[in-house]
Structure formats: C-alpha cells, structure tokens
C-alpha cells in the first residue's frame, strides 16, 4: 500500500490552511514517541491541556511532561505560539484607530478625491476603534447615492465588527449634509441598535473638509 504524505509534506505542498491543528502541531513537535506518530502525540497534547487556546497560553514549564513531552519540545511549542501572537500584534499596530471624525477624513480623503460621483463606504471597527476593513457599498451620481441598510450591515456582520462608521463624499466640495443624509444616518443608527452593531458616526467628505453628522445633527439622529 502506498504511504500517504505526512504533515510536513502536506504543509510544504499545500500550506497551513489545508491541514488540521494536530497536523500543524505535529510539525512543531517533530516526531512521535513510544509507538505514537507525531500527529497522535499532538492530539494527545491538545486533549491533555484542554485544546488549542489553552495550549497557546501555556508556559513552557506547564508543558513539560504533558503527554510525555520534554523541555525541548515544550520550548518549541511556547516559542511558536509567542511568534504567532507577535505577528498578530504587529499587524494590529499597522491598522490605525478611528478616534475622531478627523481621523476618518484623513484616512478617506485620498480615496474620494476628484471622484465625479458620490461614493458611500462603511468602515468596520473593533472594540478598541481599530479599523478592521473599509468597504464601498454604493456608487451614485454627482448629486446623490442610493444606499440600502442591508448593504451597509452585510460587510459589518461578515467582518465581526464591534461598530461601524459610514462616510460618503460630496463631489461639489461642500461637506454640509443634506436632510436625506441626516435621515439615512438616523435609520442606520436605529438598525444598528437592533443588530448589535452601532453606527458611531456618518462623515460627509468635501474637497477641503468634512462634517460629522453626529456632531452636526445632534439629537436629531
């Protein structure tokens, strides 16, 4: 019978997305022990510590002796998870936070500069106001853009955003919101409360400035 590829070969051929947690862990462990394959050992380690999340936070001293692994393997496991967390932290640090309407203006002005039509975008933010992603949800004409709430909340739900900020441009250059802009903001805020993803603000972008509808309209939204 032809021998199937091991986790190392599969990782090399297909990348990490197509192999299981125990197989990835087996690559770090290197080899099995006492008649157990590396994958079987990895599965035993995961069971013993209570799963991948618990393993990722375990100190090397806590791992020594788990399923019979020694100090060298415990150190390799801890080092791998620490590197993974640092990579995530670096990626997170590269994503700016939205602290004020001015931050939205500075982030988005280059994207809408010179556009001959209105473009409506939504920014998803996490619990610390860090931008997860920005998505264009509608593109209109020189004087308006039709926006449906489902198109605003679909990407926010997909990215598991804690909240959202919406923004659109006025090609005329005047960032003063229309009554329709204010009414749309009110509607989106009401729906946001229902779905659990609040709309923090709606920023209208002009050629040389912006207007925060949350500040402009106040109690009217």
N, C-alpha and C positions, 0 to 999 in steps of 0.2 A: 504493500500500500504506500502511495506517495505521501511523504511527510508534508504537513501543512506548514506554512510560514509561521514563525513565532512573532511575538510583539515587536521585536526590534526590526525585523524585516518588513512588517506591515507598517510600522511608523516611518521607515525610510521610504517605502513605496507610496504611501497614501497620506502621510501627515497625521497629526494627532486628532483631527476631527472625526476620523472614521474608526477609531479604536476605543475600547472601553476604559473606564477608570482603572480597573485592576490591571489591564494590559499596560497602560501608561506607567502605573506604579511598578509593575514588574521590570520595566526598562531601567528605572532608577535603582531598584534592588539588585539587578544584575543577573543573579542566578537563584535557583531554588535551594532547598536544603532537605536532608533526610528523606529523600524519595519524593519530595514535593517539587513541582515545577515552580518557576518564578511567578506565574500567574496564580497558581494555587496558594502560594505563600502570600502574595499581595491580597488576595481575597480574605485570607485568614487574618492578616493585619487589619484590614478595614473592619471586619467583624469585631475584632478584639477591642479596637479603640472607639467604636461607635459610629463609623462612617467617615466619609472624605472630609467633611467640615471639621470634625473633631481632630482628625489626623493633621489637617493643615495648621492647626493651632498648637499642636503638641510640642513640648520642648524635647530636645534630644534625650535628656535624662529620663523622660517619661516613656520613650520608645524602646530604650534598651531592655531586652528581654521579652518584648511583645512578640508572640509567635516565634520566639527563639532568635530574633534578630540581634546582632551585636552592635557595638558602638559605631563602627564604621558605617554600617547601613543606616543607623539612626541619624547620624550626622548628615548623610547624603539626602535623606528624606527631608530633614529640617531645612537644609540649605536650599533644596529645590523649591519648597513652599515659600521660603523667605524671598527668593529671587522673583517668584511669581507675584507676590504682594508688592514688591518694589516696582515691578514693571507696571502694575495697575496704578500705583501711586504716581509714577512719572506721567502716565497717560492722563490721569485725572488732573495733575498740575498743569498740563498743557491746555486744558479746556478752561476758558475764563468763566468767572461767575458774573451773573447779572445782579448788580446791587442797586442800580438806579436806571431811570429812563435814558439817561445819557449813555449808559453802557450799551443799550440796545441801539441807539443812534450811531455810536462809534463802530459797532460791530456790523451793522446792516447798510450803512450809507454807501459803501463801495459797491454793494451788490445791486442796489437800485438806482445808482447814479446814471442819469441820462436815459433811463427807460422811457419809451413813449406811451406806455400804458401802466395802469395800476396793477400791482402785484401784491397778493396777500400771502403772508408767511406766518408760520407758527414755530415758536421756539419751545422745546420741552426742557424743563429744568428739574434737577433733583432736589432733595430736601435741604441742600446747602446752597441752592441757587446756581449751581454749576450747570452750564448748558450741556444737555445730552446730545441734541441734534436740532437742526433747523430745516424746515420742510416748506416748500412752496405748495400752497393748497389751491390757489386760484389765480388766473391772469385775466384781466379785463380790457378796458378801453382807456382812452385818455381821461375820461371823467368818472369812471366807476368800475367796480368789480363785484360780481355776484359770488357770495360765499354761503355755503350751506354748513351748518354746525357739524354735521357728520364728518365732513371733510377736514374740519379743524380737530375734532377729538379722535378720529381714527389713528393718526400718527402718534398722538399723545398716549393713547392706550397701548399702541404697539411698542413704544419705547419705555413703557412703565414710568412715565413722568410723574413727579410729585405735584407739579403745577405747570401752567403754560403762560407764555406771553405771546400775544399776537401783534402783528405790525403790518402796515401797508404804506405805500408811497403815494404822494400826490405829484404827478408829473408837472403840474402848474408851478410847483415850487413852494406853494403856500401850505404849511402843515396844519392849519386850523381844521379841526374835524367838522364834518357835516352832521346834520341831525341824523342821517342814516348811519353814519359811523357810530354815533352815540347809542342809537337803538340796537345796532348789532352787538356792541360791547355789552349792553345790558342783557341781551338774550344769551350771549355766550357765557356770561357770568352766572346766570341762572342755571343753565345746563351744566356748567362746571360743578356747581354745588351738588347737583343731583348725581353726577357720575363720579364725584370724589376727586376731580382734577380741577382745582380752582384756576380761573383765568386772572392772573395777577394784574395785568395792565394791557392796554391797547395803545401802541405808539404809532402816531402818524408821522411819516418821514417827509420832510421837504428838502429843497435844494441846499439850504444852509442852516436848517434847524429841525426841530421836532416838537410834537405836542403829546404829552401823556394825557390820555382821555381820563384816566383815574384821577389825575390832578385837575384837569380842565372841567370835567363834569361833576366831580364830587359826589354828592348824594343822589344825583340823577341817574346813576348807574348802579 
